[in-house]
Amino acid sequence: MVKEFSYVVEKDEDGWFVATVLGLPGCHTQAKSLDQLLIRVREAIELCQEVHGRRGKTNEFVGVQRVKVGT
C-alpha cells in the first residue's frame, strides 16, 4: 500500500535542512542538501512506521498558518 506524507523543511543556523514529517509525531531528520534530505525523509518514515506499526495512528495534516506576535 502506498501512503503519502507531507513534511516541513527548515534550514537551521548551521546550514542543515531539517524535515519534520507531518502526521507522524516525532518523525524528523536532517541533511546538508535537499536531495539527501528526501532520501532521509523516506528512511525516517519507514523507521517510524516500523516502530508504530504500518497501520498505526497518524494525524491528518490540515494546513500552515501564520500569526504575528509583538509590536
HTML snippet that shows the backbone in 3Dmol.js (N, CA, C, O; Angstrom):
<script src="https://3Dmol.org/build/3Dmol-min.js"></script>
<div id="view" style="width:600px;height:400px;position:relative"></div>
<script>
const pdb = `
ATOM      1  N   MET A   1       0.846  -1.186   0.000  1.00  0.00           N
ATOM      2  CA  MET A   1       0.000   0.000   0.000  1.00  0.00           C
ATOM      3  C   MET A   1       0.887   1.243   0.000  1.00  0.00           C
ATOM      4  O   MET A   1       1.820   1.343   0.797  1.00  0.00           O
ATOM      5  N   VAL A   2       0.605   2.162  -0.865  1.00  0.00           N
ATOM      6  CA  VAL A   2       1.345   3.412  -0.948  1.00  0.00           C
ATOM      7  C   VAL A   2       0.615   4.457  -0.117  1.00  0.00           C
ATOM      8  O   VAL A   2      -0.597   4.627  -0.247  1.00  0.00           O
ATOM      9  N   LYS A   3       1.349   5.147   0.729  1.00  0.00           N
ATOM     10  CA  LYS A   3       0.782   6.187   1.574  1.00  0.00           C
ATOM     11  C   LYS A   3       1.581   7.462   1.347  1.00  0.00           C
ATOM     12  O   LYS A   3       2.805   7.417   1.222  1.00  0.00           O
ATOM     13  N   GLU A   4       0.903   8.584   1.295  1.00  0.00           N
ATOM     14  CA  GLU A   4       1.560   9.860   1.035  1.00  0.00           C
ATOM     15  C   GLU A   4       1.663  10.672   2.316  1.00  0.00           C
ATOM     16  O   GLU A   4       0.709  10.743   3.091  1.00  0.00           O
ATOM     17  N   PHE A   5       2.831  11.290   2.540  1.00  0.00           N
ATOM     18  CA  PHE A   5       3.071  12.113   3.716  1.00  0.00           C
ATOM     19  C   PHE A   5       3.535  13.501   3.282  1.00  0.00           C
ATOM     20  O   PHE A   5       4.185  13.656   2.248  1.00  0.00           O
ATOM     21  N   SER A   6       3.198  14.489   4.072  1.00  0.00           N
ATOM     22  CA  SER A   6       3.708  15.846   3.874  1.00  0.00           C
ATOM     23  C   SER A   6       4.784  16.097   4.914  1.00  0.00           C
ATOM     24  O   SER A   6       4.740  15.537   6.009  1.00  0.00           O
ATOM     25  N   TYR A   7       5.760  16.947   4.567  1.00  0.00           N
ATOM     26  CA  TYR A   7       6.776  17.304   5.547  1.00  0.00           C
ATOM     27  C   TYR A   7       7.188  18.760   5.372  1.00  0.00           C
ATOM     28  O   TYR A   7       7.131  19.318   4.277  1.00  0.00           O
ATOM     29  N   VAL A   8       7.604  19.355   6.485  1.00  0.00           N
ATOM     30  CA  VAL A   8       8.045  20.741   6.521  1.00  0.00           C
ATOM     31  C   VAL A   8       9.569  20.747   6.500  1.00  0.00           C
ATOM     32  O   VAL A   8      10.212  19.949   7.183  1.00  0.00           O
ATOM     33  N   VAL A   9      10.139  21.651   5.711  1.00  0.00           N
ATOM     34  CA  VAL A   9      11.592  21.778   5.636  1.00  0.00           C
ATOM     35  C   VAL A   9      11.999  23.152   6.159  1.00  0.00           C
ATOM     36  O   VAL A   9      11.465  24.180   5.741  1.00  0.00           O
ATOM     37  N   GLU A  10      12.946  23.143   7.073  1.00  0.00           N
ATOM     38  CA  GLU A  10      13.519  24.386   7.595  1.00  0.00           C
ATOM     39  C   GLU A  10      15.033  24.296   7.454  1.00  0.00           C
ATOM     40  O   GLU A  10      15.591  23.203   7.350  1.00  0.00           O
ATOM     41  N   LYS A  11      15.695  25.453   7.452  1.00  0.00           N
ATOM     42  CA  LYS A  11      17.155  25.483   7.394  1.00  0.00           C
ATOM     43  C   LYS A  11      17.653  26.046   8.720  1.00  0.00           C
ATOM     44  O   LYS A  11      17.257  27.141   9.119  1.00  0.00           O
ATOM     45  N   ASP A  12      18.524  25.296   9.407  1.00  0.00           N
ATOM     46  CA  ASP A  12      18.982  25.757  10.711  1.00  0.00           C
ATOM     47  C   ASP A  12      20.163  26.715  10.573  1.00  0.00           C
ATOM     48  O   ASP A  12      20.631  26.989   9.468  1.00  0.00           O
ATOM     49  N   GLU A  13      20.626  27.210  11.697  1.00  0.00           N
ATOM     50  CA  GLU A  13      21.686  28.229  11.699  1.00  0.00           C
ATOM     51  C   GLU A  13      23.022  27.708  11.188  1.00  0.00           C
ATOM     52  O   GLU A  13      23.890  28.498  10.818  1.00  0.00           O
ATOM     53  N   ASP A  14      23.200  26.391  11.162  1.00  0.00           N
ATOM     54  CA  ASP A  14      24.435  25.794  10.649  1.00  0.00           C
ATOM     55  C   ASP A  14      24.327  25.396   9.182  1.00  0.00           C
ATOM     56  O   ASP A  14      25.273  24.838   8.625  1.00  0.00           O
ATOM     57  N   GLY A  15      23.190  25.674   8.548  1.00  0.00           N
ATOM     58  CA  GLY A  15      23.012  25.361   7.136  1.00  0.00           C
ATOM     59  C   GLY A  15      22.422  23.996   6.847  1.00  0.00           C
ATOM     60  O   GLY A  15      22.316  23.612   5.682  1.00  0.00           O
ATOM     61  N   TRP A  16      22.034  23.251   7.873  1.00  0.00           N
ATOM     62  CA  TRP A  16      21.412  21.942   7.688  1.00  0.00           C
ATOM     63  C   TRP A  16      19.935  22.113   7.362  1.00  0.00           C
ATOM     64  O   TRP A  16      19.267  22.987   7.916  1.00  0.00           O
ATOM     65  N   PHE A  17      19.425  21.273   6.457  1.00  0.00           N
ATOM     66  CA  PHE A  17      17.996  21.226   6.183  1.00  0.00           C
ATOM     67  C   PHE A  17      17.377  20.231   7.158  1.00  0.00           C
ATOM     68  O   PHE A  17      17.849  19.102   7.292  1.00  0.00           O
ATOM     69  N   VAL A  18      16.323  20.661   7.831  1.00  0.00           N
ATOM     70  CA  VAL A  18      15.664  19.844   8.839  1.00  0.00           C
ATOM     71  C   VAL A  18      14.237  19.581   8.389  1.00  0.00           C
ATOM     72  O   VAL A  18      13.505  20.514   8.060  1.00  0.00           O
ATOM     73  N   ALA A  19      13.838  18.313   8.373  1.00  0.00           N
ATOM     74  CA  ALA A  19      12.486  17.940   7.933  1.00  0.00           C
ATOM     75  C   ALA A  19      11.700  17.380   9.110  1.00  0.00           C
ATOM     76  O   ALA A  19      12.206  16.587   9.904  1.00  0.00           O
ATOM     77  N   THR A  20      10.454  17.814   9.197  1.00  0.00           N
ATOM     78  CA  THR A  20       9.502  17.282  10.166  1.00  0.00           C
ATOM     79  C   THR A  20       8.356  16.686   9.374  1.00  0.00           C
ATOM     80  O   THR A  20       7.699  17.382   8.600  1.00  0.00           O
ATOM     81  N   VAL A  21       8.117  15.404   9.567  1.00  0.00           N
ATOM     82  CA  VAL A  21       7.050  14.723   8.836  1.00  0.00           C
ATOM     83  C   VAL A  21       5.731  14.974   9.560  1.00  0.00           C
ATOM     84  O   VAL A  21       5.571  14.633  10.732  1.00  0.00           O
ATOM     85  N   LEU A  22       4.806  15.569   8.848  1.00  0.00           N
ATOM     86  CA  LEU A  22       3.509  15.887   9.423  1.00  0.00           C
ATOM     87  C   LEU A  22       2.657  14.631   9.489  1.00  0.00           C
ATOM     88  O   LEU A  22       2.639  13.829   8.556  1.00  0.00           O
ATOM     89  N   GLY A  23       1.967  14.474  10.579  1.00  0.00           N
ATOM     90  CA  GLY A  23       1.115  13.308  10.741  1.00  0.00           C
ATOM     91  C   GLY A  23       1.788  12.142  11.433  1.00  0.00           C
ATOM     92  O   GLY A  23       1.119  11.193  11.842  1.00  0.00           O
ATOM     93  N   LEU A  24       3.117  12.201  11.571  1.00  0.00           N
ATOM     94  CA  LEU A  24       3.865  11.157  12.274  1.00  0.00           C
ATOM     95  C   LEU A  24       4.627  11.814  13.428  1.00  0.00           C
ATOM     96  O   LEU A  24       5.772  12.229  13.251  1.00  0.00           O
ATOM     97  N   PRO A  25       4.018  11.912  14.585  1.00  0.00           N
ATOM     98  CA  PRO A  25       4.662  12.587  15.712  1.00  0.00           C
ATOM     99  C   PRO A  25       6.059  12.027  15.999  1.00  0.00           C
ATOM    100  O   PRO A  25       6.253  10.814  16.080  1.00  0.00           O
ATOM    101  N   GLY A  26       7.020  12.935  16.151  1.00  0.00           N
ATOM    102  CA  GLY A  26       8.392  12.536  16.463  1.00  0.00           C
ATOM    103  C   GLY A  26       9.224  12.113  15.277  1.00  0.00           C
ATOM    104  O   GLY A  26      10.356  11.663  15.455  1.00  0.00           O
ATOM    105  N   CYS A  27       8.697  12.245  14.063  1.00  0.00           N
ATOM    106  CA  CYS A  27       9.415  11.798  12.862  1.00  0.00           C
ATOM    107  C   CYS A  27      10.138  13.000  12.241  1.00  0.00           C
ATOM    108  O   CYS A  27       9.525  13.843  11.587  1.00  0.00           O
ATOM    109  N   HIS A  28      11.455  13.056  12.465  1.00  0.00           N
ATOM    110  CA  HIS A  28      12.291  14.159  11.991  1.00  0.00           C
ATOM    111  C   HIS A  28      13.572  13.596  11.387  1.00  0.00           C
ATOM    112  O   HIS A  28      13.970  12.469  11.682  1.00  0.00           O
ATOM    113  N   THR A  29      14.211  14.399  10.537  1.00  0.00           N
ATOM    114  CA  THR A  29      15.534  14.046  10.026  1.00  0.00           C
ATOM    115  C   THR A  29      16.202  15.317   9.532  1.00  0.00           C
ATOM    116  O   THR A  29      15.580  16.377   9.481  1.00  0.00           O
ATOM    117  N   GLN A  30      17.486  15.203   9.164  1.00  0.00           N
ATOM    118  CA  GLN A  30      18.213  16.363   8.661  1.00  0.00           C
ATOM    119  C   GLN A  30      19.264  15.922   7.659  1.00  0.00           C
ATOM    120  O   GLN A  30      19.669  14.760   7.629  1.00  0.00           O
ATOM    121  N   ALA A  31      19.706  16.891   6.821  1.00  0.00           N
ATOM    122  CA  ALA A  31      20.743  16.614   5.828  1.00  0.00           C
ATOM    123  C   ALA A  31      21.342  17.929   5.366  1.00  0.00           C
ATOM    124  O   ALA A  31      20.770  18.995   5.591  1.00  0.00           O
ATOM    125  N   LYS A  32      22.493  17.847   4.719  1.00  0.00           N
ATOM    126  CA  LYS A  32      23.164  19.048   4.205  1.00  0.00           C
ATOM    127  C   LYS A  32      22.591  19.510   2.867  1.00  0.00           C
ATOM    128  O   LYS A  32      22.751  20.676   2.509  1.00  0.00           O
ATOM    129  N   SER A  33      21.922  18.616   2.112  1.00  0.00           N
ATOM    130  CA  SER A  33      21.336  19.013   0.823  1.00  0.00           C
ATOM    131  C   SER A  33      19.876  18.552   0.767  1.00  0.00           C
ATOM    132  O   SER A  33      19.466  17.640   1.484  1.00  0.00           O
ATOM    133  N   LEU A  34      19.113  19.203  -0.098  1.00  0.00           N
ATOM    134  CA  LEU A  34      17.706  18.826  -0.254  1.00  0.00           C
ATOM    135  C   LEU A  34      17.570  17.444  -0.879  1.00  0.00           C
ATOM    136  O   LEU A  34      16.647  16.701  -0.544  1.00  0.00           O
ATOM    137  N   ASP A  35      18.473  17.096  -1.778  1.00  0.00           N
ATOM    138  CA  ASP A  35      18.431  15.760  -2.384  1.00  0.00           C
ATOM    139  C   ASP A  35      18.642  14.672  -1.330  1.00  0.00           C
ATOM    140  O   ASP A  35      17.924  13.673  -1.302  1.00  0.00           O
ATOM    141  N   GLN A  36      19.629  14.881  -0.471  1.00  0.00           N
ATOM    142  CA  GLN A  36      19.899  13.919   0.597  1.00  0.00           C
ATOM    143  C   GLN A  36      18.756  13.911   1.610  1.00  0.00           C
ATOM    144  O   GLN A  36      18.429  12.871   2.181  1.00  0.00           O
ATOM    145  N   LEU A  37      18.151  15.082   1.828  1.00  0.00           N
ATOM    146  CA  LEU A  37      17.043  15.167   2.779  1.00  0.00           C
ATOM    147  C   LEU A  37      15.871  14.297   2.328  1.00  0.00           C
ATOM    148  O   LEU A  37      15.263  13.617   3.155  1.00  0.00           O
ATOM    149  N   LEU A  38      15.544  14.304   1.046  1.00  0.00           N
ATOM    150  CA  LEU A  38      14.445  13.486   0.541  1.00  0.00           C
ATOM    151  C   LEU A  38      14.697  12.002   0.804  1.00  0.00           C
ATOM    152  O   LEU A  38      13.784  11.274   1.194  1.00  0.00           O
ATOM    153  N   ILE A  39      15.922  11.560   0.592  1.00  0.00           N
ATOM    154  CA  ILE A  39      16.280  10.164   0.863  1.00  0.00           C
ATOM    155  C   ILE A  39      16.086   9.865   2.338  1.00  0.00           C
ATOM    156  O   ILE A  39      15.519   8.834   2.701  1.00  0.00           O
ATOM    157  N   ARG A  40      16.556  10.768   3.186  1.00  0.00           N
ATOM    158  CA  ARG A  40      16.460  10.551   4.634  1.00  0.00           C
ATOM    159  C   ARG A  40      15.021  10.642   5.141  1.00  0.00           C
ATOM    160  O   ARG A  40      14.663   9.958   6.100  1.00  0.00           O
ATOM    161  N   VAL A  41      14.201  11.472   4.517  1.00  0.00           N
ATOM    162  CA  VAL A  41      12.788  11.560   4.912  1.00  0.00           C
ATOM    163  C   VAL A  41      12.107  10.218   4.666  1.00  0.00           C
ATOM    164  O   VAL A  41      11.371   9.721   5.519  1.00  0.00           O
ATOM    165  N   ARG A  42      12.354   9.641   3.506  1.00  0.00           N
ATOM    166  CA  ARG A  42      11.761   8.330   3.206  1.00  0.00           C
ATOM    167  C   ARG A  42      12.215   7.281   4.220  1.00  0.00           C
ATOM    168  O   ARG A  42      11.411   6.480   4.696  1.00  0.00           O
ATOM    169  N   GLU A  43      13.507   7.291   4.546  1.00  0.00           N
ATOM    170  CA  GLU A  43      14.029   6.349   5.536  1.00  0.00           C
ATOM    171  C   GLU A  43      13.389   6.582   6.906  1.00  0.00           C
ATOM    172  O   GLU A  43      13.016   5.628   7.589  1.00  0.00           O
ATOM    173  N   ALA A  44      13.261   7.849   7.307  1.00  0.00           N
ATOM    174  CA  ALA A  44      12.678   8.177   8.606  1.00  0.00           C
ATOM    175  C   ALA A  44      11.223   7.717   8.687  1.00  0.00           C
ATOM    176  O   ALA A  44      10.793   7.191   9.713  1.00  0.00           O
ATOM    177  N   ILE A  45      10.472   7.912   7.613  1.00  0.00           N
ATOM    178  CA  ILE A  45       9.070   7.482   7.588  1.00  0.00           C
ATOM    179  C   ILE A  45       8.981   5.963   7.739  1.00  0.00           C
ATOM    180  O   ILE A  45       8.162   5.457   8.506  1.00  0.00           O
ATOM    181  N   GLU A  46       9.821   5.248   7.009  1.00  0.00           N
ATOM    182  CA  GLU A  46       9.813   3.785   7.116  1.00  0.00           C
ATOM    183  C   GLU A  46      10.139   3.335   8.535  1.00  0.00           C
ATOM    184  O   GLU A  46       9.502   2.422   9.059  1.00  0.00           O
ATOM    185  N   LEU A  47      11.131   3.973   9.158  1.00  0.00           N
ATOM    186  CA  LEU A  47      11.500   3.608  10.527  1.00  0.00           C
ATOM    187  C   LEU A  47      10.385   3.939  11.514  1.00  0.00           C
ATOM    188  O   LEU A  47      10.089   3.143  12.406  1.00  0.00           O
ATOM    189  N   CYS A  48       9.767   5.103  11.361  1.00  0.00           N
ATOM    190  CA  CYS A  48       8.658   5.478  12.247  1.00  0.00           C
ATOM    191  C   CYS A  48       7.500   4.504  12.098  1.00  0.00           C
ATOM    192  O   CYS A  48       6.847   4.155  13.082  1.00  0.00           O
ATOM    193  N   GLN A  49       7.247   4.071  10.885  1.00  0.00           N
ATOM    194  CA  GLN A  49       6.165   3.117  10.664  1.00  0.00           C
ATOM    195  C   GLN A  49       6.497   1.759  11.280  1.00  0.00           C
ATOM    196  O   GLN A  49       5.608   1.073  11.784  1.00  0.00           O
ATOM    197  N   GLU A  50       7.762   1.372  11.243  1.00  0.00           N
ATOM    198  CA  GLU A  50       8.161   0.111  11.873  1.00  0.00           C
ATOM    199  C   GLU A  50       7.932   0.171  13.377  1.00  0.00           C
ATOM    200  O   GLU A  50       7.447  -0.787  13.979  1.00  0.00           O
ATOM    201  N   VAL A  51       8.282   1.297  13.976  1.00  0.00           N
ATOM    202  CA  VAL A  51       8.145   1.457  15.422  1.00  0.00           C
ATOM    203  C   VAL A  51       6.676   1.510  15.832  1.00  0.00           C
ATOM    204  O   VAL A  51       6.276   0.883  16.814  1.00  0.00           O
ATOM    205  N   HIS A  52       5.883   2.253  15.084  1.00  0.00           N
ATOM    206  CA  HIS A  52       4.481   2.483  15.446  1.00  0.00           C
ATOM    207  C   HIS A  52       3.509   1.556  14.717  1.00  0.00           C
ATOM    208  O   HIS A  52       2.305   1.603  14.967  1.00  0.00           O
ATOM    209  N   GLY A  53       4.021   0.720  13.825  1.00  0.00           N
ATOM    210  CA  GLY A  53       3.155  -0.153  13.045  1.00  0.00           C
ATOM    211  C   GLY A  53       2.697   0.562  11.786  1.00  0.00           C
ATOM    212  O   GLY A  53       2.354   1.744  11.831  1.00  0.00           O
ATOM    213  N   ARG A  54       2.688  -0.126  10.695  1.00  0.00           N
ATOM    214  CA  ARG A  54       2.333   0.499   9.410  1.00  0.00           C
ATOM    215  C   ARG A  54       0.917   1.052   9.395  1.00  0.00           C
ATOM    216  O   ARG A  54       0.622   1.998   8.665  1.00  0.00           O
ATOM    217  N   ARG A  55       0.058   0.476  10.186  1.00  0.00           N
ATOM    218  CA  ARG A  55      -1.316   0.959  10.232  1.00  0.00           C
ATOM    219  C   ARG A  55      -1.567   1.796  11.482  1.00  0.00           C
ATOM    220  O   ARG A  55      -2.708   2.070  11.854  1.00  0.00           O
ATOM    221  N   GLY A  56      -0.458   2.196  12.121  1.00  0.00           N
ATOM    222  CA  GLY A  56      -0.570   2.996  13.341  1.00  0.00           C
ATOM    223  C   GLY A  56      -1.262   4.319  13.078  1.00  0.00           C
ATOM    224  O   GLY A  56      -1.379   4.764  11.936  1.00  0.00           O
ATOM    225  N   LYS A  57      -1.711   4.927  14.137  1.00  0.00           N
ATOM    226  CA  LYS A  57      -2.451   6.182  14.031  1.00  0.00           C
ATOM    227  C   LYS A  57      -1.540   7.294  13.534  1.00  0.00           C
ATOM    228  O   LYS A  57      -0.443   7.493  14.054  1.00  0.00           O
ATOM    229  N   THR A  58      -2.001   8.006  12.535  1.00  0.00           N
ATOM    230  CA  THR A  58      -1.313   9.198  12.061  1.00  0.00           C
ATOM    231  C   THR A  58      -2.289  10.356  12.138  1.00  0.00           C
ATOM    232  O   THR A  58      -3.503  10.180  12.027  1.00  0.00           O
ATOM    233  N   ASN A  59      -1.737  11.536  12.329  1.00  0.00           N
ATOM    234  CA  ASN A  59      -2.569  12.733  12.367  1.00  0.00           C
ATOM    235  C   ASN A  59      -2.779  13.250  10.958  1.00  0.00           C
ATOM    236  O   ASN A  59      -1.911  13.094  10.099  1.00  0.00           O
ATOM    237  N   GLU A  60      -3.916  13.857  10.718  1.00  0.00           N
ATOM    238  CA  GLU A  60      -4.210  14.426   9.400  1.00  0.00           C
ATOM    239  C   GLU A  60      -3.670  15.846   9.330  1.00  0.00           C
ATOM    240  O   GLU A  60      -3.975  16.668  10.193  1.00  0.00           O
ATOM    241  N   PHE A  61      -2.864  16.145   8.300  1.00  0.00           N
ATOM    242  CA  PHE A  61      -2.335  17.488   8.093  1.00  0.00           C
ATOM    243  C   PHE A  61      -3.462  18.393   7.625  1.00  0.00           C
ATOM    244  O   PHE A  61      -4.169  18.077   6.669  1.00  0.00           O
ATOM    245  N   VAL A  62      -3.623  19.513   8.301  1.00  0.00           N
ATOM    246  CA  VAL A  62      -4.691  20.450   7.971  1.00  0.00           C
ATOM    247  C   VAL A  62      -4.152  21.650   7.210  1.00  0.00           C
ATOM    248  O   VAL A  62      -4.740  22.048   6.205  1.00  0.00           O
ATOM    249  N   GLY A  63      -3.059  22.232   7.657  1.00  0.00           N
ATOM    250  CA  GLY A  63      -2.516  23.389   6.973  1.00  0.00           C
ATOM    251  C   GLY A  63      -1.507  24.123   7.830  1.00  0.00           C
ATOM    252  O   GLY A  63      -1.247  23.747   8.974  1.00  0.00           O
ATOM    253  N   VAL A  64      -0.943  25.174   7.260  1.00  0.00           N
ATOM    254  CA  VAL A  64       0.021  26.016   7.950  1.00  0.00           C
ATOM    255  C   VAL A  64      -0.571  27.412   8.037  1.00  0.00           C
ATOM    256  O   VAL A  64      -1.113  27.934   7.062  1.00  0.00           O
ATOM    257  N   GLN A  65      -0.463  28.003   9.202  1.00  0.00           N
ATOM    258  CA  GLN A  65      -0.968  29.356   9.400  1.00  0.00           C
ATOM    259  C   GLN A  65       0.121  30.212  10.020  1.00  0.00           C
ATOM    260  O   GLN A  65       1.062  29.693  10.621  1.00  0.00           O
ATOM    261  N   ARG A  66      -0.006  31.509   9.877  1.00  0.00           N
ATOM    262  CA  ARG A  66       0.960  32.434  10.451  1.00  0.00           C
ATOM    263  C   ARG A  66       0.258  33.349  11.434  1.00  0.00           C
ATOM    264  O   ARG A  66      -0.920  33.667  11.275  1.00  0.00           O
ATOM    265  N   VAL A  67       0.985  33.764  12.441  1.00  0.00           N
ATOM    266  CA  VAL A  67       0.457  34.687  13.435  1.00  0.00           C
ATOM    267  C   VAL A  67       1.565  35.674  13.792  1.00  0.00           C
ATOM    268  O   VAL A  67       2.726  35.283  13.916  1.00  0.00           O
ATOM    269  N   LYS A  68       1.214  36.957  13.960  1.00  0.00           N
ATOM    270  CA  LYS A  68       2.179  37.977  14.377  1.00  0.00           C
ATOM    271  C   LYS A  68       2.083  38.143  15.883  1.00  0.00           C
ATOM    272  O   LYS A  68       0.993  38.170  16.453  1.00  0.00           O
ATOM    273  N   VAL A  69       3.243  38.253  16.517  1.00  0.00           N
ATOM    274  CA  VAL A  69       3.309  38.441  17.959  1.00  0.00           C
ATOM    275  C   VAL A  69       4.267  39.586  18.229  1.00  0.00           C
ATOM    276  O   VAL A  69       5.344  39.655  17.638  1.00  0.00           O
ATOM    277  N   GLY A  70       3.883  40.470  19.107  1.00  0.00           N
ATOM    278  CA  GLY A  70       4.761  41.582  19.456  1.00  0.00           C
ATOM    279  C   GLY A  70       4.273  42.885  18.848  1.00  0.00           C
ATOM    280  O   GLY A  70       3.171  42.978  18.307  1.00  0.00           O
ATOM    281  N   THR A  71       5.132  43.883  18.958  1.00  0.00           N
ATOM    282  CA  THR A  71       4.734  45.221  18.474  1.00  0.00           C
ATOM    283  C   THR A  71       5.400  45.566  17.182  1.00  0.00           C
ATOM    284  O   THR A  71       5.176  46.648  16.641  1.00  0.00           O
TER     285      THR A  71
END
`;
const viewer = $3Dmol.createViewer("view");
viewer.addModel(pdb, "pdb");
viewer.setStyle({}, {cartoon: {color: "spectrum"}});
viewer.zoomTo();
viewer.render();
</script>
